[in-house]
Amino acid sequence: MQFRLIHFWEARKNVKGGPGILLGIEMLMIDEEGTLAQGFIGQNRRAQYEKELRRGSIYTLTNYYASNSKVMYHVADQRLVICISHASALSKVDGDIEGILTERFRIHSFSEFEANCDLRGDLHDVVGHLKLVDDQPLHQRPVLCTKDDPTSRRVMVHLQLKE
């Protein structure tokens, strides 16, 4: 599989009164089909891969396996986590592949947000009121471009963060 690495961070198990136990590296990535996925590199392989990881870079991954995502830690809609094993090969792709998106976002309704407030589940990066889509108000049902080329897949949104 090929993917663009969006973000990565240390995965830790919280320990009362301490810095936590380092479990490995969590990754957020977008594959060539535009699917947002979560990845994981275990602590025993961290040293092998961490120095090669760069946000925004494209990688090819072979010989990986998928594991069920833990509900309280998943950061993508997919319920599976792509895991790197001892047999995996991760290599950085030179150059850029325009077909792989550079970002992805999800829109949740207020009722979904409210339902998740105390469940220790999905993490929301930004909370706001969506006002315009491609300079069109939402109450007029905005018309989005339906062409299938990379430049027309972009949508400009106006998100009101404060009253």
GROMACS elastic network, one bead per residue, 0.5 to 0.9 nm:
[ bonds ]
;  ai    aj funct       b0    kb
    1    31     6  0.73113   500
    1    32     6  0.78884   500
    1    59     6  0.82579   500
    1    60     6  0.56706   500
    1    61     6  0.53206   500
    1    62     6  0.64707   500
    2    30     6  0.86171   500
    2    31     6  0.58603   500
    2    32     6  0.61292   500
    2    58     6  0.69301   500
    2    59     6  0.55871   500
    2    61     6  0.62904   500
    2    62     6  0.89029   500
    2    93     6  0.87557   500
    2   100     6  0.85479   500
    3    29     6  0.61501   500
    3    30     6  0.53272   500
    3    32     6  0.60367   500
    3    34     6  0.89518   500
    3    57     6  0.83807   500
    3    58     6  0.55319   500
    3    59     6  0.55493   500
    3    60     6  0.66663   500
    3    61     6  0.80676   500
    3   100     6  0.70092   500
    4    28     6  0.87216   500
    4    29     6  0.55065   500
    4    30     6  0.53047   500
    4    31     6  0.64069   500
    4    32     6  0.81835   500
    4    55     6  0.79650   500
    4    56     6  0.59132   500
    4    57     6  0.55598   500
    4    59     6  0.63727   500
    4   100     6  0.66323   500
    4   101     6  0.74248   500
    4   102     6  0.70495   500
    5     8     6  0.75952   500
    5    27     6  0.71250   500
    5    28     6  0.62847   500
    5    30     6  0.67945   500
    5    31     6  0.89217   500
    5    53     6  0.78865   500
    5    54     6  0.71013   500
    5    55     6  0.53650   500
    5    56     6  0.53233   500
    5    57     6  0.57541   500
    5    58     6  0.63301   500
    5    59     6  0.75042   500
    5   102     6  0.86452   500
    6    27     6  0.75635   500
    6    28     6  0.54765   500
    6    29     6  0.51644   500
    6    30     6  0.71550   500
    6    54     6  0.86253   500
    6    55     6  0.53802   500
    6    56     6  0.55175   500
    6    57     6  0.80063   500
    6   102     6  0.72891   500
    6   103     6  0.70979   500
    7    26     6  0.84702   500
    7    27     6  0.58472   500
    7    28     6  0.52237   500
    7    29     6  0.71031   500
    7    54     6  0.83425   500
    7    55     6  0.56551   500
    7    56     6  0.78818   500
    8    25     6  0.66637   500
    8    26     6  0.55533   500
    8    28     6  0.62143   500
    8    29     6  0.87608   500
    8    39     6  0.89097   500
    8    53     6  0.81773   500
    8    54     6  0.86432   500
    8    55     6  0.75283   500
    9    24     6  0.86082   500
    9    25     6  0.56170   500
    9    26     6  0.54956   500
    9    27     6  0.66822   500
   10    22     6  0.70131   500
   10    23     6  0.75903   500
   10    24     6  0.59680   500
   10    26     6  0.62103   500
   10    27     6  0.89581   500
   11    21     6  0.84656   500
   11    22     6  0.60755   500
   11    23     6  0.54200   500
   11    24     6  0.53007   500
   11    25     6  0.53470   500
   11    26     6  0.58005   500
   11    40     6  0.87477   500
   12    15     6  0.89286   500
   12    19     6  0.85197   500
   12    20     6  0.57052   500
   12    21     6  0.52753   500
   12    23     6  0.53401   500
   12    24     6  0.72971   500
   12    25     6  0.86978   500
   13    19     6  0.89223   500
   13    20     6  0.53195   500
   13    21     6  0.50480   500
   13    22     6  0.65438   500
   13    23     6  0.67886   500
   14    17     6  0.88961   500
   14    18     6  0.76649   500
   14    19     6  0.71684   500
   14    21     6  0.66003   500
   14    22     6  0.89780   500
   15    18     6  0.54313   500
   15    19     6  0.67628   500
   15    21     6  0.69743   500
   16    19     6  0.82865   500
   16    20     6  0.78229   500
   17    20     6  0.84736   500
   18    21     6  0.85245   500
   19    22     6  0.88215   500
   22    25     6  0.85536   500
   22    43     6  0.69863   500
   23    41     6  0.86845   500
   23    42     6  0.62430   500
   23    43     6  0.53068   500
   23    44     6  0.87886   500
   24    40     6  0.70884   500
   24    41     6  0.55470   500
   24    44     6  0.76890   500
   24    45     6  0.80006   500
   24    46     6  0.62224   500
   25    39     6  0.82466   500
   25    40     6  0.56826   500
   25    41     6  0.50569   500
   25    42     6  0.64778   500
   25    43     6  0.72416   500
   25    46     6  0.68781   500
   25    50     6  0.80457   500
   26    38     6  0.71686   500
   26    39     6  0.57782   500
   26    41     6  0.65711   500
   26    42     6  0.86676   500
   27    37     6  0.82707   500
   27    38     6  0.56178   500
   27    40     6  0.59590   500
   27    41     6  0.80644   500
   28    36     6  0.72023   500
   28    37     6  0.59842   500
   28    39     6  0.62458   500
   28    40     6  0.89292   500
   28    75     6  0.75733   500
   28    76     6  0.77140   500
   29    35     6  0.81932   500
   29    36     6  0.57696   500
   29    37     6  0.53248   500
   29    38     6  0.62364   500
   29    39     6  0.72328   500
   30    33     6  0.78469   500
   30    34     6  0.56732   500
   30    35     6  0.54104   500
   30    37     6  0.60691   500
   30    38     6  0.87163   500
   30   100     6  0.70242   500
   30   101     6  0.67238   500
   30   102     6  0.77679   500
   30   103     6  0.77183   500
   30   104     6  0.78082   500
   31    34     6  0.53747   500
   31    35     6  0.54822   500
   31    36     6  0.67568   500
   31    37     6  0.74836   500
   31   100     6  0.64548   500
   31   101     6  0.79841   500
   32    35     6  0.74294   500
   32    97     6  0.89084   500
   32    99     6  0.64883   500
   32   101     6  0.77034   500
   33    36     6  0.89828   500
   33    99     6  0.82079   500
   33   100     6  0.72968   500
   33   101     6  0.87576   500
   34    99     6  0.84329   500
   34   100     6  0.65086   500
   34   101     6  0.62420   500
   34   104     6  0.80687   500
   35    77     6  0.89644   500
   35    78     6  0.84468   500
   35   104     6  0.86348   500
   36    76     6  0.60679   500
   36    77     6  0.72765   500
   36    78     6  0.74412   500
   36   104     6  0.71248   500
   36   105     6  0.88665   500
   37    75     6  0.80810   500
   37    76     6  0.55944   500
   37    77     6  0.74329   500
   37    78     6  0.61263   500
   37    79     6  0.88358   500
   37    80     6  0.79504   500
   37    81     6  0.70475   500
   37    82     6  0.75618   500
   38    69     6  0.84549   500
   38    74     6  0.73537   500
   38    75     6  0.66486   500
   38    76     6  0.60361   500
   38    77     6  0.88668   500
   38    78     6  0.75910   500
   38    79     6  0.88884   500
   38    80     6  0.75202   500
   38    81     6  0.51703   500
   38    82     6  0.63078   500
   38    83     6  0.88157   500
   39    66     6  0.88956   500
   39    80     6  0.87757   500
   39    81     6  0.52473   500
   39    83     6  0.57419   500
   39    84     6  0.78591   500
   40    81     6  0.68072   500
   40    82     6  0.62376   500
   40    84     6  0.64491   500
   41    44     6  0.82175   500
   41    45     6  0.63684   500
   41    46     6  0.61682   500
   41    49     6  0.80576   500
   41    50     6  0.88052   500
   41    82     6  0.88346   500
   41    83     6  0.61819   500
   41    84     6  0.53918   500
   41    85     6  0.77643   500
   42    45     6  0.55571   500
   42    46     6  0.61251   500
   42    83     6  0.79793   500
   42    84     6  0.73492   500
   42    85     6  0.80108   500
   43    47     6  0.78869   500
   44    47     6  0.74979   500
   44    48     6  0.85240   500
   45    48     6  0.53567   500
   45    49     6  0.67148   500
   45    50     6  0.85260   500
   45    84     6  0.81615   500
   45    85     6  0.79112   500
   45    86     6  0.76383   500
   46    49     6  0.55563   500
   46    50     6  0.55775   500
   46    51     6  0.87889   500
   47    50     6  0.56761   500
   47    51     6  0.72838   500
   48    51     6  0.74587   500
   48    52     6  0.83569   500
   49    52     6  0.55631   500
   49    53     6  0.67314   500
   49    90     6  0.77815   500
   50    53     6  0.54321   500
   50    54     6  0.88311   500
   51    54     6  0.82505   500
   52    91     6  0.83954   500
   52    92     6  0.76182   500
   53    57     6  0.78175   500
   53    92     6  0.83428   500
   54    57     6  0.56536   500
   54    58     6  0.86924   500
   55    58     6  0.87364   500
   56   102     6  0.67819   500
   57    92     6  0.71838   500
   57    93     6  0.75514   500
   57    94     6  0.85799   500
   57    95     6  0.84868   500
   57    96     6  0.77204   500
   58    91     6  0.86673   500
   58    92     6  0.59952   500
   58    93     6  0.54523   500
   58    94     6  0.78043   500
   58    95     6  0.81016   500
   58    96     6  0.70058   500
   58    97     6  0.76213   500
   58   100     6  0.83330   500
   59    90     6  0.66313   500
   59    91     6  0.54731   500
   59    93     6  0.52737   500
   59    94     6  0.87859   500
   60    89     6  0.79124   500
   60    90     6  0.57745   500
   60    91     6  0.53577   500
   60    92     6  0.64164   500
   60    93     6  0.67303   500
   61    64     6  0.70694   500
   61    84     6  0.84638   500
   61    88     6  0.69964   500
   61    89     6  0.56803   500
   61    91     6  0.66769   500
   61    92     6  0.89609   500
   62    84     6  0.88358   500
   62    87     6  0.84469   500
   62    88     6  0.55839   500
   62    89     6  0.52990   500
   62    90     6  0.67583   500
   63    84     6  0.78180   500
   63    85     6  0.76139   500
   63    86     6  0.88933   500
   63    87     6  0.59671   500
   63    89     6  0.65906   500
   64    82     6  0.67526   500
   64    83     6  0.58103   500
   64    84     6  0.51930   500
   64    85     6  0.61163   500
   64    86     6  0.89058   500
   64    87     6  0.74532   500
   64    88     6  0.53853   500
   64    89     6  0.80582   500
   65    81     6  0.83537   500
   65    82     6  0.59613   500
   65    83     6  0.53741   500
   65    84     6  0.68206   500
   65    85     6  0.73118   500
   65    88     6  0.87116   500
   66    69     6  0.89768   500
   66    80     6  0.59036   500
   66    81     6  0.54338   500
   66    83     6  0.57734   500
   66    84     6  0.88251   500
   67    79     6  0.85516   500
   67    80     6  0.54009   500
   67    81     6  0.52272   500
   67    82     6  0.66179   500
   67    83     6  0.68959   500
   68    71     6  0.88500   500
   68    79     6  0.60589   500
   68    81     6  0.60761   500
   69    72     6  0.85630   500
   69    73     6  0.73017   500
   69    74     6  0.59127   500
   69    78     6  0.80659   500
   69    79     6  0.52680   500
   69    81     6  0.54431   500
   70    73     6  0.54618   500
   70    74     6  0.60871   500
   70    79     6  0.82107   500
   70    80     6  0.87444   500
   70    81     6  0.88262   500
   71    74     6  0.57288   500
   71    79     6  0.82424   500
   71   120     6  0.84699   500
   71   121     6  0.60632   500
   71   122     6  0.81123   500
   72    75     6  0.89790   500
   72   119     6  0.78306   500
   72   120     6  0.54894   500
   72   122     6  0.70850   500
   73   120     6  0.81348   500
   73   121     6  0.64085   500
   73   122     6  0.73980   500
   73   123     6  0.85222   500
   74    77     6  0.77768   500
   74    78     6  0.82369   500
   74    79     6  0.75634   500
   74    80     6  0.87803   500
   74    81     6  0.83432   500
   74   121     6  0.71214   500
   74   122     6  0.65223   500
   74   123     6  0.82397   500
   75    78     6  0.85091   500
   75   121     6  0.85631   500
   75   122     6  0.62293   500
   75   123     6  0.65861   500
   75   124     6  0.89200   500
   76    79     6  0.76368   500
   76   122     6  0.82109   500
   77    80     6  0.88637   500
   77   106     6  0.89684   500
   78    81     6  0.75840   500
   83    88     6  0.88377   500
   84    87     6  0.78922   500
   84    88     6  0.56560   500
   84    89     6  0.81223   500
   84    90     6  0.84239   500
   85    88     6  0.52096   500
   85    89     6  0.86436   500
   86    89     6  0.85237   500
   93    96     6  0.76546   500
   93    97     6  0.88151   500
   96    99     6  0.88892   500
   96   100     6  0.85099   500
   97   100     6  0.59016   500
   97   101     6  0.86967   500
   98   101     6  0.70431   500
   98   102     6  0.86479   500
   98   150     6  0.73634   500
   99   150     6  0.70269   500
  101   104     6  0.72749   500
  101   150     6  0.86848   500
  108   111     6  0.80796   500
  108   112     6  0.60216   500
  108   113     6  0.64558   500
  108   124     6  0.89462   500
  109   112     6  0.52776   500
  109   113     6  0.63456   500
  109   114     6  0.86707   500
  110   114     6  0.59889   500
  110   115     6  0.84816   500
  111   114     6  0.50649   500
  111   115     6  0.60724   500
  111   116     6  0.86852   500
  112   115     6  0.51238   500
  112   116     6  0.63514   500
  112   117     6  0.88167   500
  113   116     6  0.52789   500
  113   117     6  0.63096   500
  113   122     6  0.89843   500
  113   124     6  0.82142   500
  113   127     6  0.89490   500
  114   117     6  0.52763   500
  114   118     6  0.84415   500
  115   118     6  0.76609   500
  115   119     6  0.78668   500
  116   119     6  0.53272   500
  116   120     6  0.73872   500
  116   121     6  0.66483   500
  116   122     6  0.69103   500
  116   123     6  0.87855   500
  117   120     6  0.73721   500
  117   121     6  0.82986   500
  117   122     6  0.88176   500
  118   121     6  0.80514   500
  119   122     6  0.82136   500
  120   123     6  0.81263   500
  124   127     6  0.70388   500
  126   161     6  0.82647   500
  127   159     6  0.87227   500
  127   160     6  0.88504   500
  127   161     6  0.68423   500
  128   159     6  0.59163   500
  128   160     6  0.54223   500
  128   162     6  0.73568   500
  129   158     6  0.84854   500
  129   159     6  0.55743   500
  129   161     6  0.65104   500
  129   162     6  0.84064   500
  130   133     6  0.79399   500
  130   138     6  0.81261   500
  130   157     6  0.71813   500
  130   158     6  0.61026   500
  130   160     6  0.62433   500
  130   161     6  0.88560   500
  131   135     6  0.89223   500
  131   136     6  0.84567   500
  131   137     6  0.62676   500
  131   138     6  0.66319   500
  131   157     6  0.75234   500
  131   158     6  0.55173   500
  131   159     6  0.58993   500
  131   160     6  0.66043   500
  132   135     6  0.53347   500
  132   136     6  0.51915   500
  132   138     6  0.60299   500
  132   142     6  0.85017   500
  132   156     6  0.80965   500
  132   157     6  0.55884   500
  132   159     6  0.74134   500
  133   136     6  0.52448   500
  133   137     6  0.65453   500
  133   138     6  0.68464   500
  133   142     6  0.65851   500
  133   143     6  0.87923   500
  133   144     6  0.83781   500
  133   155     6  0.69530   500
  133   156     6  0.58283   500
  133   158     6  0.65422   500
  134   137     6  0.85074   500
  134   142     6  0.75800   500
  134   143     6  0.84490   500
  134   144     6  0.75659   500
  134   155     6  0.61341   500
  134   157     6  0.61181   500
  134   158     6  0.82422   500
  135   142     6  0.85953   500
  135   156     6  0.74549   500
  135   157     6  0.75183   500
  135   158     6  0.78018   500
  136   139     6  0.86613   500
  136   140     6  0.72615   500
  136   141     6  0.79818   500
  136   142     6  0.56041   500
  136   143     6  0.81760   500
  137   140     6  0.57931   500
  137   141     6  0.73326   500
  137   142     6  0.67769   500
  138   141     6  0.53315   500
  138   142     6  0.60842   500
  139   142     6  0.79729   500
  140   143     6  0.88716   500
  143   146     6  0.88400   500
  144   152     6  0.89791   500
  144   155     6  0.78477   500
  145   148     6  0.86937   500
  145   152     6  0.63102   500
  145   153     6  0.75940   500
  145   154     6  0.89336   500
  145   155     6  0.87712   500
  146   152     6  0.75495   500
  146   153     6  0.80818   500
  147   150     6  0.88338   500
  147   151     6  0.89854   500
  147   152     6  0.61359   500
  147   153     6  0.76306   500
  148   151     6  0.85546   500
  148   152     6  0.68255   500
  148   153     6  0.69803   500
  149   152     6  0.56509   500
  149   153     6  0.65932   500
  150   153     6  0.54056   500
  150   154     6  0.75465   500
  151   154     6  0.62159   500
  152   155     6  0.78829   500
  160   163     6  0.73375   500
